[in-house]
Amino acid sequence: MAKNKNNFTFYSQDWQASQPLLSLIPEERAIFFELIIKAHQENNQISEDLDVWCRMWNIKKPRLRKVLDRLCEKKMIEKQEDFWYVPSVQRRVKARIDGSEAYKKKLDKSKSLKGNLKATPSSQDIRYKIEDNKIQSKETDKDNNTDDYSKWYDWFMDSWNASYLHYKKKTISMKRLTKSNEDSLKYIVKTFGKEETKQAMVGLMMQKSFPADGDLISLTHFLKDDGVFIDKYLMAYQTDNKEIYKAIKKFE
């Protein structure tokens, strides 16, 4: 059976631990879940069709509008121009789209290179030229990314210290990371993007319970295994869930 590219992983523990979700009645939670499915199917640009939704979900239109309004109040969905948007799934949808486009470009480039090599007598010279260009391109990208990362690294450390003071009422002065933690931060920024990494950091800081008392311990927890918990703290930020660390702690 072919794998559906729009499949997504469902974290039942996060769903049951989310305070905003628990504040909804079953009917509202069910409709929110339906919208999550549609967000994945429609690249998070859900075309509104209330008549169809009412038939599918067996709900009257006035009641459906009230449910949608309540989900908007909770910031679980948003209306953008002529479509609906679910903030909590955007990173996964974007990652899938980016991955699909990157694969298509790679495939097209591979076909193009094969065609050129077959049509050219001096194919070995062409291969050398292609490899030289790749090496030069990687070196240029590396220099640019290093400069960009260096600036954001300084911001991250300052922001971590400021957030710690704001949410934990404690002054710390974290200035450098270990090599291992620095590599994890680079990977997280590259994978999740700067904005969502910032949001995940706040998602951790706002937790009622927190990783131990050591300043370094909490930072190491955030960067653990190249950001294994980033998804969860991003969801905490987006849904105002202050209980996620309590669930994570059981598995550490």
C-alpha positions as a Markdown table, in Angstrom:
| # | Residue | x | y | z |
|---|---|---|---|---|
| 1 | Met | 0.0 | 0.0 | 0.0 |
| 2 | Ala | 1.4 | 3.4 | -0.9 |
| 3 | Lys | 2.2 | 5.7 | 2.0 |
| 4 | Asn | 0.0 | 8.8 | 2.2 |
| 5 | Lys | 2.2 | 11.9 | 2.3 |
| 6 | Asn | -0.4 | 13.7 | 4.3 |
| 7 | Asn | -0.3 | 11.2 | 7.2 |
| 8 | Phe | 0.7 | 12.7 | 10.6 |
| 9 | Thr | 1.8 | 11.5 | 14.0 |
| 10 | Phe | -0.8 | 11.8 | 16.8 |
| 11 | Tyr | 0.6 | 12.3 | 20.3 |
| 12 | Ser | -2.3 | 11.1 | 22.6 |
| 13 | Gln | -0.4 | 12.1 | 25.8 |
| 14 | Asp | -0.1 | 15.7 | 24.6 |
| 15 | Trp | -3.7 | 15.8 | 23.6 |
| 16 | Gln | -4.9 | 14.6 | 27.0 |
| 17 | Ala | -2.5 | 16.9 | 28.9 |
| 18 | Ser | -3.5 | 20.1 | 27.1 |
| 19 | Gln | -5.4 | 22.4 | 29.4 |
| 20 | Pro | -7.1 | 24.4 | 26.5 |
| 21 | Leu | -8.3 | 21.1 | 25.1 |
| 22 | Leu | -9.6 | 19.9 | 28.4 |
| 23 | Ser | -11.6 | 23.1 | 28.8 |
| 24 | Leu | -13.5 | 22.2 | 25.6 |
| 25 | Ile | -16.6 | 19.9 | 25.6 |
| 26 | Pro | -16.3 | 16.7 | 23.5 |
| 27 | Glu | -18.1 | 18.2 | 20.5 |
| 28 | Glu | -15.6 | 21.1 | 20.3 |
| 29 | Arg | -12.6 | 18.8 | 20.7 |
| 30 | Ala | -14.0 | 16.5 | 17.9 |
| 31 | Ile | -14.4 | 19.4 | 15.5 |
| 32 | Phe | -10.9 | 20.7 | 16.4 |
| 33 | Phe | -9.5 | 17.3 | 15.6 |
| 34 | Glu | -11.4 | 17.3 | 12.2 |
| 35 | Leu | -9.8 | 20.7 | 11.4 |
| 36 | Ile | -6.3 | 19.3 | 12.3 |
| 37 | Ile | -6.9 | 16.5 | 9.7 |
| 38 | Lys | -8.1 | 19.0 | 7.1 |
| 39 | Ala | -5.0 | 21.2 | 7.9 |
| 40 | His | -2.7 | 18.4 | 7.0 |
| 41 | Gln | -4.7 | 17.5 | 3.9 |
| 42 | Glu | -4.9 | 21.1 | 2.6 |
| 43 | Asn | -1.5 | 22.4 | 3.6 |
| 44 | Asn | -3.0 | 24.3 | 6.5 |
| 45 | Gln | -5.1 | 26.5 | 4.2 |
| 46 | Ile | -8.6 | 25.1 | 5.0 |
| 47 | Ser | -11.3 | 26.3 | 2.6 |
| 48 | Glu | -14.4 | 27.0 | 4.5 |
| 49 | Asp | -17.6 | 25.1 | 3.5 |
| 50 | Leu | -20.0 | 25.3 | 6.4 |
| 51 | Asp | -22.8 | 23.4 | 4.6 |
| 52 | Val | -20.5 | 20.4 | 3.9 |
| 53 | Trp | -19.0 | 20.5 | 7.4 |
| 54 | Cys | -22.5 | 20.6 | 9.0 |
| 55 | Arg | -23.5 | 17.4 | 7.1 |
| 56 | Met | -20.2 | 15.7 | 7.8 |
| 57 | Trp | -20.2 | 16.5 | 11.5 |
| 58 | Asn | -23.9 | 16.3 | 12.1 |
| 59 | Ile | -24.2 | 19.8 | 13.5 |
| 60 | Lys | -26.4 | 22.8 | 12.9 |
| 61 | Lys | -24.8 | 25.8 | 11.3 |
| 62 | Pro | -25.4 | 28.4 | 14.1 |
| 63 | Arg | -23.8 | 25.9 | 16.6 |
| 64 | Leu | -20.9 | 25.2 | 14.3 |
| 65 | Arg | -20.2 | 29.0 | 14.1 |
| 66 | Lys | -20.1 | 29.1 | 17.9 |
| 67 | Val | -17.7 | 26.3 | 18.1 |
| 68 | Leu | -15.4 | 27.9 | 15.5 |
| 69 | Asp | -15.6 | 31.2 | 17.5 |
| 70 | Arg | -14.7 | 29.4 | 20.7 |
| 71 | Leu | -11.7 | 27.7 | 19.1 |
| 72 | Cys | -10.6 | 31.1 | 17.8 |
| 73 | Glu | -10.8 | 32.6 | 21.3 |
| 74 | Lys | -8.6 | 29.8 | 22.5 |
| 75 | Lys | -6.1 | 30.6 | 19.7 |
| 76 | Met | -6.4 | 27.0 | 18.5 |
| 77 | Ile | -7.5 | 28.1 | 15.0 |
| 78 | Glu | -7.2 | 31.3 | 13.0 |
| 79 | Lys | -9.1 | 32.8 | 10.1 |
| 80 | Gln | -6.7 | 34.2 | 7.5 |
| 81 | Glu | -8.4 | 35.9 | 4.5 |
| 82 | Asp | -10.6 | 33.2 | 2.9 |
| 83 | Phe | -9.3 | 30.1 | 4.7 |
| 84 | Trp | -8.8 | 28.6 | 8.2 |
| 85 | Tyr | -5.4 | 27.9 | 9.7 |
| 86 | Val | -4.3 | 25.7 | 12.7 |
| 87 | Pro | -1.1 | 27.2 | 14.2 |
| 88 | Ser | 0.0 | 24.0 | 16.1 |
| 89 | Val | 0.4 | 22.0 | 12.8 |
| 90 | Gln | 2.2 | 24.6 | 10.7 |
| 91 | Arg | 5.7 | 23.4 | 11.4 |
| 92 | Arg | 5.0 | 19.8 | 10.3 |
| 93 | Val | 3.1 | 20.9 | 7.3 |
| 94 | Lys | 5.9 | 23.2 | 6.2 |
| 95 | Ala | 8.5 | 20.5 | 6.8 |
| 96 | Arg | 6.5 | 18.1 | 4.6 |
| 97 | Ile | 6.2 | 20.7 | 1.8 |
| 98 | Asp | 9.8 | 21.7 | 2.0 |
| 99 | Gly | 10.9 | 18.1 | 2.0 |
| 100 | Ser | 8.7 | 17.3 | -1.1 |
| 101 | Glu | 10.0 | 20.3 | -3.0 |
| 102 | Ala | 13.6 | 19.5 | -2.1 |
| 103 | Tyr | 13.2 | 15.9 | -3.3 |
| 104 | Lys | 11.6 | 17.1 | -6.6 |
| 105 | Lys | 14.5 | 19.6 | -7.2 |
| 106 | Lys | 17.0 | 16.9 | -6.5 |
| 107 | Leu | 15.2 | 14.5 | -8.9 |
| 108 | Asp | 15.0 | 17.1 | -11.7 |
| 109 | Lys | 18.7 | 18.0 | -11.2 |
| 110 | Ser | 19.7 | 14.3 | -11.4 |
| 111 | Lys | 17.8 | 13.8 | -14.6 |
| 112 | Ser | 19.4 | 17.0 | -16.1 |
| 113 | Leu | 22.9 | 15.9 | -15.1 |
| 114 | Lys | 22.3 | 12.4 | -16.6 |
| 115 | Gly | 21.1 | 14.0 | -19.9 |
| 116 | Asn | 24.2 | 16.3 | -20.1 |
| 117 | Leu | 26.6 | 13.5 | -19.4 |
| 118 | Lys | 25.2 | 11.2 | -22.1 |
| 119 | Ala | 25.3 | 14.0 | -24.7 |
| 120 | Thr | 28.8 | 15.2 | -24.0 |
| 121 | Pro | 31.9 | 13.4 | -25.1 |
| 122 | Ser | 34.1 | 14.8 | -22.3 |
| 123 | Ser | 31.8 | 13.7 | -19.5 |
| 124 | Gln | 34.6 | 13.2 | -17.0 |
| 125 | Asp | 35.7 | 16.9 | -17.3 |
| 126 | Ile | 32.1 | 17.9 | -16.8 |
| 127 | Arg | 31.8 | 15.8 | -13.7 |
| 128 | Tyr | 34.9 | 17.5 | -12.2 |
| 129 | Lys | 33.5 | 20.9 | -13.0 |
| 130 | Ile | 30.2 | 20.0 | -11.3 |
| 131 | Glu | 31.9 | 18.7 | -8.2 |
| 132 | Asp | 34.1 | 21.8 | -8.0 |
| 133 | Asn | 31.0 | 24.0 | -8.2 |
| 134 | Lys | 29.3 | 22.0 | -5.4 |
| 135 | Ile | 32.4 | 22.4 | -3.2 |
| 136 | Gln | 32.5 | 26.1 | -3.8 |
| 137 | Ser | 28.8 | 26.5 | -3.2 |
| 138 | Lys | 29.0 | 24.5 | 0.1 |
| 139 | Glu | 31.9 | 26.7 | 1.3 |
| 140 | Thr | 30.0 | 29.9 | 0.5 |
| 141 | Asp | 26.9 | 28.6 | 2.2 |
| 142 | Lys | 28.9 | 27.5 | 5.2 |
| 143 | Asp | 30.5 | 31.0 | 5.6 |
| 144 | Asn | 27.1 | 32.7 | 5.3 |
| 145 | Asn | 25.4 | 30.3 | 7.7 |
| 146 | Thr | 28.2 | 30.6 | 10.3 |
| 147 | Asp | 27.9 | 34.4 | 10.3 |
| 148 | Asp | 24.1 | 34.2 | 10.6 |
| 149 | Tyr | 24.3 | 31.5 | 13.3 |
| 150 | Ser | 26.9 | 33.4 | 15.3 |
| 151 | Lys | 24.6 | 36.4 | 15.6 |
| 152 | Trp | 21.6 | 34.3 | 16.5 |
| 153 | Tyr | 23.7 | 32.3 | 19.0 |
| 154 | Asp | 24.4 | 35.5 | 21.0 |
| 155 | Trp | 20.7 | 36.4 | 20.9 |
| 156 | Phe | 19.7 | 33.0 | 22.1 |
| 157 | Met | 22.0 | 33.1 | 25.1 |
| 158 | Asp | 20.8 | 36.7 | 26.0 |
| 159 | Ser | 17.2 | 35.7 | 25.5 |
| 160 | Trp | 17.5 | 32.5 | 27.6 |
| 161 | Asn | 18.9 | 34.5 | 30.5 |
| 162 | Ala | 16.2 | 37.2 | 30.1 |
| 163 | Ser | 13.4 | 34.6 | 29.9 |
| 164 | Tyr | 14.7 | 32.8 | 32.9 |
| 165 | Leu | 14.5 | 36.0 | 34.9 |
| 166 | His | 11.0 | 36.8 | 33.6 |
| 167 | Tyr | 9.4 | 33.4 | 34.1 |
| 168 | Lys | 11.5 | 31.9 | 36.9 |
| 169 | Lys | 12.3 | 35.1 | 38.8 |
| 170 | Lys | 15.9 | 34.1 | 39.0 |
| 171 | Thr | 19.0 | 35.9 | 37.6 |
| 172 | Ile | 21.4 | 33.7 | 35.6 |
| 173 | Ser | 24.4 | 34.5 | 33.3 |
| 174 | Met | 24.7 | 31.7 | 30.9 |
| 175 | Lys | 27.2 | 32.8 | 28.2 |
| 176 | Arg | 28.6 | 29.7 | 26.5 |
| 177 | Leu | 27.4 | 26.2 | 25.6 |
| 178 | Thr | 29.4 | 23.0 | 25.6 |
| 179 | Lys | 30.4 | 21.7 | 22.2 |
| 180 | Ser | 27.7 | 19.0 | 22.3 |
| 181 | Asn | 24.9 | 21.5 | 23.3 |
| 182 | Glu | 26.1 | 24.0 | 20.7 |
| 183 | Asp | 25.8 | 21.3 | 18.0 |
| 184 | Ser | 22.3 | 20.5 | 19.2 |
| 185 | Leu | 21.4 | 24.2 | 19.1 |
| 186 | Lys | 22.6 | 24.5 | 15.5 |
| 187 | Tyr | 20.6 | 21.4 | 14.5 |
| 188 | Ile | 17.5 | 22.7 | 16.3 |
| 189 | Val | 17.7 | 26.2 | 14.6 |
| 190 | Lys | 18.2 | 24.5 | 11.2 |
| 191 | Thr | 15.3 | 22.1 | 11.7 |
| 192 | Phe | 12.7 | 24.2 | 13.4 |
| 193 | Gly | 13.7 | 27.7 | 12.4 |
| 194 | Lys | 14.5 | 30.7 | 14.6 |
| 195 | Glu | 11.0 | 31.9 | 15.4 |
| 196 | Glu | 9.7 | 28.5 | 16.5 |
| 197 | Thr | 12.8 | 27.8 | 18.5 |
| 198 | Lys | 12.1 | 31.0 | 20.4 |
| 199 | Gln | 8.5 | 30.0 | 20.9 |
| 200 | Ala | 9.6 | 26.6 | 22.2 |
| 201 | Met | 12.0 | 28.2 | 24.6 |
| 202 | Val | 9.1 | 30.3 | 26.1 |
| 203 | Gly | 7.0 | 27.1 | 26.1 |
| 204 | Leu | 9.5 | 25.5 | 28.5 |
| 205 | Met | 10.0 | 28.6 | 30.6 |
| 206 | Met | 6.2 | 28.9 | 31.3 |
| 207 | Gln | 5.9 | 25.4 | 32.7 |
| 208 | Lys | 4.7 | 25.1 | 36.3 |
| 209 | Ser | 7.3 | 22.4 | 37.1 |
| 210 | Phe | 10.7 | 22.7 | 35.7 |
| 211 | Pro | 13.9 | 20.6 | 35.1 |
| 212 | Ala | 15.8 | 20.5 | 38.4 |
| 213 | Asp | 17.3 | 23.7 | 39.9 |
| 214 | Gly | 20.5 | 23.9 | 38.0 |
| 215 | Asp | 20.7 | 26.5 | 35.2 |
| 216 | Leu | 22.7 | 24.3 | 32.9 |
| 217 | Ile | 20.4 | 21.3 | 33.6 |
| 218 | Ser | 17.3 | 23.2 | 32.2 |
| 219 | Leu | 19.2 | 24.3 | 29.1 |
| 220 | Thr | 20.6 | 20.8 | 28.5 |
| 221 | His | 17.0 | 19.5 | 28.8 |
| 222 | Phe | 15.8 | 22.0 | 26.1 |
| 223 | Leu | 18.7 | 20.9 | 23.8 |
| 224 | Lys | 18.5 | 17.2 | 24.6 |
| 225 | Asp | 18.9 | 14.8 | 21.7 |
| 226 | Asp | 18.9 | 17.6 | 19.1 |
| 227 | Gly | 15.6 | 19.0 | 20.4 |
| 228 | Val | 13.6 | 15.8 | 21.0 |
| 229 | Phe | 11.2 | 17.9 | 23.2 |
| 230 | Ile | 11.0 | 21.0 | 21.0 |
| 231 | Asp | 7.7 | 19.9 | 19.3 |
| 232 | Lys | 6.1 | 19.5 | 22.7 |
| 233 | Tyr | 7.2 | 22.9 | 24.1 |
| 234 | Leu | 6.1 | 24.6 | 20.8 |
| 235 | Met | 2.7 | 23.1 | 21.4 |
| 236 | Ala | 2.8 | 24.3 | 25.0 |
| 237 | Tyr | 3.5 | 27.8 | 23.8 |
| 238 | Gln | 0.7 | 27.7 | 21.2 |
| 239 | Thr | -1.9 | 26.2 | 23.5 |
| 240 | Asp | -0.8 | 27.9 | 26.7 |
| 241 | Asn | -0.3 | 24.4 | 28.3 |
| 242 | Lys | 1.8 | 24.7 | 31.5 |
| 243 | Glu | 1.6 | 21.0 | 32.4 |
| 244 | Ile | 3.6 | 19.4 | 29.6 |
| 245 | Tyr | 6.9 | 19.1 | 31.5 |
| 246 | Lys | 5.1 | 17.1 | 34.1 |
| 247 | Ala | 4.3 | 14.4 | 31.5 |
| 248 | Ile | 7.8 | 14.5 | 29.9 |
| 249 | Lys | 9.5 | 14.1 | 33.3 |
| 250 | Lys | 8.1 | 10.6 | 33.6 |
| 251 | Phe | 10.2 | 9.5 | 30.6 |
| 252 | Glu | 13.5 | 11.2 | 31.4 |
